[in-house]
């Protein structure tokens, strides 16, 4: 990075030191109101010349003064002196921020007054008003700037057919399930000619993630055989196509999931992240191939980690972002030898305590912007200089955190009952008693092809630091089948959902109990999606271990889930490994509803009414079974307009309040019947 920007980053870092205006005794712990107000950096993109960094800032709505809705997203830019300036701010939602083919303009997608669809805007680095470059019926989705600017490739459904519009006007608004969706297509638009209309590129499949070749003559496009999300997950392949004709020149990918692709600067090779086999739950292997086609060379065979992102720095050098256990790492690969013969040289780069989740490089690869968080703050922008120096923080999106006392977060290593070594994160109670015996809340991640990093883990659905401030310990286990430890580890749940993977959760709780930190009789569990499935399983099949549960968008009936989810093949291929009609008993016995007769754990069930990933009927089934049995408290809360997780400020705040109240009521409070369902939101307070 430039000397000016690096020097400025050190100065900025000094200004970010915790404020000394309040002593530790005067500082308070985090509240749910603090959690609801947290800002975070959503993306960061360094300019091709490396002098500026454009980034997006996510800002939750203040329900005291604003209408409900999803968070606002602003565009900011960091200059060579390290100072940050807002370019597009206020009640705005910008997305897909990129440098517009050079280092002088920044493009973004948004929907402004007068726009019928999300449109493409550009703003000059020197400032001024953003101007619209392109609007398109059907909206503009994933886009890529052609090198040098002048053209973009983008994905869109395109205009709705005229005959379909006419039919709808006459009342024929019926929906043909999974058949009448307008499919995505690839379009190329000239931006230097206002009269030129975008042209559709005919492809053999349904496109996503277009990437231009350095010479601007070819495009790499991920193609799926259908527009369905299941095929997007499991059957996409990278294709190099002629940008003019759409003719396929080469195809590559593994037989399972694929991740991002990057062209080498000379256009001769591509690097892709993909799965190892069809049954690999996550795209986490790093491969290199000739852009003309041929075999994929695995640069990290049998590696016990997962690659997240990759960029080229020279025609023979790559930089990759890699998850290993609960930490993240940067690695430089020298492939000037023959990767097929294992001649790759690897040099690891320090990231310190920063959990990096985003990577952006200047054109020459010498300057780098990172997106990362630590246990003390959510995502911020970092910059890294050449060499081994750790990344330097450039932004402070939540200065109020300096006035709060945060509980200690640490990495926990423990053994499962079969001897498997496991890790997790522990947030200790803020005011820890020397006698221990604290209540515990276990937060289970979804996927399960996911994992917790040693980073900021306090959000609306997890409680985190807000729970710790109320005297709870909070445990985030990376149970078997989590990512970050290689393919074999991530497949340990295959043909065993609800089995050893959730026993790992209990074993983690037992480990914490043996340390004397927690009260074994005051343990709660929560999670969303697959973590919601875990919460339901812990409240039924493993009910003797848990005194409270909060399940969100989770699975309760594996049989009906297989028939209502939008990803049945993905679940079967990378988890279940058997079809329902091949083993009905297995599906039934691994369903929480099958175990409801023995359930004694009070459970709060939360679900978005528009969820297509896990249909809300999954929550309704569990609720109805438990109500019929009438052996344990149960409550079901549905969120209209929300899907697989909440997006709106009011829905998120309501969720946080209900999670906290349920855990306090059953782990530290009177227990018994559920607390009254109305909540006091306190929005009229100053």
Rosetta blueprint (number, residue, H / E / L):
1 X L
2 X L
3 X H
4 X H
5 X H
6 X H
7 X H
8 X H
9 X H
10 X H
11 X H
12 X H
13 X H
14 X H
15 X H
16 X L
17 X L
18 X L
19 X L
20 X L
21 X L
22 X L
23 X L
24 X L
25 X L
26 X L
27 X L
28 X E
29 X L
30 X L
31 X L
32 X H
33 X H
34 X H
35 X H
36 X H
37 X L
38 X L
39 X L
40 X E
41 X E
42 X E
43 X E
44 X E
45 X E
46 X E
47 X L
48 X L
49 X L
50 X L
51 X L
52 X L
53 X E
54 X E
55 X E
56 X E
57 X E
58 X E
59 X E
60 X L
61 X L
62 X L
63 X L
64 X L
65 X L
66 X L
67 X L
68 X L
69 X L
70 X L
71 X L
72 X E
73 X E
74 X E
75 X E
76 X E
77 X E
78 X E
79 X L
80 X L
81 X L
82 X L
83 X L
84 X E
85 X E
86 X E
87 X E
88 X E
89 X L
90 X L
91 X L
92 X L
93 X E
94 X L
95 X E
96 X E
97 X E
98 X E
99 X E
100 X L
101 X L
102 X L
103 X L
104 X L
105 X E
106 X E
107 X E
108 X E
109 X E
110 X E
111 X L
112 X L
113 X L
114 X L
115 X L
116 X L
117 X L
118 X L
119 X E
120 X E
121 X E
122 X E
123 X E
124 X E
125 X L
126 X L
127 X L
128 X L
129 X L
130 X L
131 X E
132 X E
133 X E
134 X E
135 X L
136 X L
137 X L
138 X L
139 X L
140 X L
141 X L
142 X L
143 X E
144 X E
145 X E
146 X L
147 X L
148 X L
149 X L
150 X L
151 X E
152 X E
153 X E
154 X E
155 X E
156 X E
157 X L
158 X L
159 X L
160 X L
161 X L
162 X H
163 X H
164 X H
165 X H
166 X H
167 X H
168 X H
169 X H
170 X L
171 X L
172 X L
173 X L
174 X L
175 X L
176 X L
177 X L
178 X L
179 X L
180 X L
181 X L
182 X L
183 X L
184 X L
185 X E
186 X E
187 X E
188 X E
189 X E
190 X E
191 X L
192 X L
193 X L
194 X L
195 X L
196 X L
197 X L
198 X L
199 X E
200 X E
201 X E
202 X L
203 X L
204 X L
205 X L
206 X E
207 X E
208 X E
209 X E
210 X E
211 X E
212 X E
213 X L
214 X L
215 X L
216 X L
217 X L
218 X E
219 X E
220 X E
221 X E
222 X E
223 X E
224 X E
225 X L
226 X L
227 X L
228 X L
229 X H
230 X H
231 X H
232 X H
233 X H
234 X H
235 X L
236 X L
237 X E
238 X E
239 X E
240 X E
241 X E
242 X E
243 X L
244 X L
245 X L
246 X L
247 X L
248 X E
249 X E
250 X E
251 X E
252 X E
253 X L
254 X L
255 X L
256 X L
257 X L
258 X E
259 X E
260 X E
261 X E
262 X E
263 X E
264 X L
265 X L
266 X L
267 X L
268 X L
269 X E
270 X E
271 X E
272 X E
273 X E
274 X E
275 X L
276 X L
277 X L
278 X L
279 X L
280 X L
281 X L
282 X L
283 X L
284 X L
285 X E
286 X E
287 X E
288 X E
289 X E
290 X E
291 X L
292 X L
293 X L
294 X L
295 X L
296 X L
297 X E
298 X E
299 X L
300 X L
301 X L
302 X L
303 X L
304 X L
305 X L
306 X E
307 X E
308 X E
309 X E
310 X E
311 X E
312 X E
313 X E
314 X E
315 X L
316 X L
317 X E
318 X E
319 X E
320 X E
321 X E
322 X E
323 X E
324 X E
325 X L
326 X L
327 X E
328 X E
329 X E
330 X E
331 X E
332 X E
333 X E
334 X E
335 X L
336 X L
337 X L
338 X L
339 X H
340 X H
341 X H
342 X L
343 X L
344 X L
345 X E
346 X E
347 X E
348 X E
349 X E
350 X L
351 X L
352 X L
353 X L
354 X L
355 X E
356 X E
357 X E
358 X E
359 X E
360 X E
361 X E
362 X L
363 X L
364 X L
365 X L
366 X L
367 X L
368 X E
369 X E
370 X E
371 X E
372 X E
373 X E
374 X E
375 X L
376 X L
377 X E
378 X E
379 X E
380 X E
381 X E
382 X E
383 X E
384 X E
385 X L
386 X L
387 X L
388 X L
389 X L
390 X L
391 X L
392 X E
393 X E
394 X L
395 X L
396 X L
397 X L
398 X L
399 X H
400 X H
401 X H
402 X H
403 X H
404 X E
405 X L
406 X L
407 X L
408 X L
409 X E
410 X E
411 X E
412 X E
413 X E
414 X E
415 X E
416 X L
417 X L
418 X L
419 X L
420 X L
421 X E
422 X E
423 X E
424 X E
425 X E
426 X E
427 X E
428 X L
429 X L
430 X L
431 X L
432 X L
433 X L
434 X L
435 X L
436 X L
437 X L
438 X E
439 X E
440 X E
441 X E
442 X E
443 X E
444 X E
445 X L
446 X L
447 X L
448 X L
449 X L
450 X L
451 X L
452 X L
453 X L
454 X L
455 X L
456 X L
457 X L
458 X L
459 X L
460 X L
461 X L
462 X L
463 X L
464 X L
465 X H
466 X H
467 X H
468 X H
469 X H
470 X L
471 X L
472 X L
473 X E
474 X E
475 X E
476 X E
477 X E
478 X E
479 X L
480 X L
481 X L
482 X L
483 X L
484 X L
485 X L
486 X L
487 X H
488 X H
489 X H
490 X H
491 X L
492 X L
493 X L
494 X L
495 X L
496 X L
497 X L
498 X L
499 X L
500 X H
501 X H
502 X H
503 X H
504 X H
505 X H
506 X H
507 X H
508 X H
509 X H
510 X H
511 X H
512 X H
513 X H
514 X H
515 X L
516 X L
517 X L
518 X E
519 X E
520 X E
521 X E
522 X E
523 X E
524 X E
525 X E
526 X E
527 X E
528 X E
529 X L
530 X H
531 X H
532 X H
533 X H
534 X H
535 X H
536 X H
537 X H
538 X H
539 X H
540 X H
541 X L
542 X L
543 X H
544 X H
545 X H
546 X L
547 X L
548 X E
549 X E
550 X E
551 X E
552 X E
553 X L
554 X L
555 X L
556 X L
557 X L
558 X H
559 X H
560 X H
561 X H
562 X H
563 X H
564 X H
565 X L
566 X L
567 X L
568 X H
569 X H
570 X H
571 X H
572 X H
573 X H
574 X H
575 X H
576 X H
577 X L
578 X L
579 X L
580 X H
581 X H
582 X H
583 X L
584 X H
585 X H
586 X H
587 X H
588 X H
589 X H
590 X L
591 X L
592 X H
593 X H
594 X H
595 X H
596 X H
597 X H
598 X H
599 X L
600 X L
601 X L
602 X E
603 X E
604 X E
605 X E
606 X E
607 X E
608 X E
609 X L
610 X L
611 X L
612 X L
613 X L
614 X L
615 X L
616 X L
617 X H
618 X H
619 X H
620 X H
621 X H
622 X H
623 X H
624 X H
625 X H
626 X H
627 X H
628 X H
629 X H
630 X L
631 X L
632 X L
633 X L
634 X E
635 X E
636 X E
637 X E
638 X E
639 X E
640 X L
641 X L
642 X L
643 X L
644 X L
645 X L
646 X L
647 X L
648 X L
649 X H
650 X H
651 X H
652 X H
653 X H
654 X H
655 X H
656 X H
657 X H
658 X H
659 X H
660 X H
661 X H
662 X H
663 X H
664 X H
665 X H
666 X H
667 X H
668 X H
669 X L
670 X L
671 X L
672 X L
673 X L
674 X L
675 X L
676 X L
677 X L
678 X L
679 X L
680 X L
681 X L
682 X L
683 X L
684 X L
685 X L
686 X L
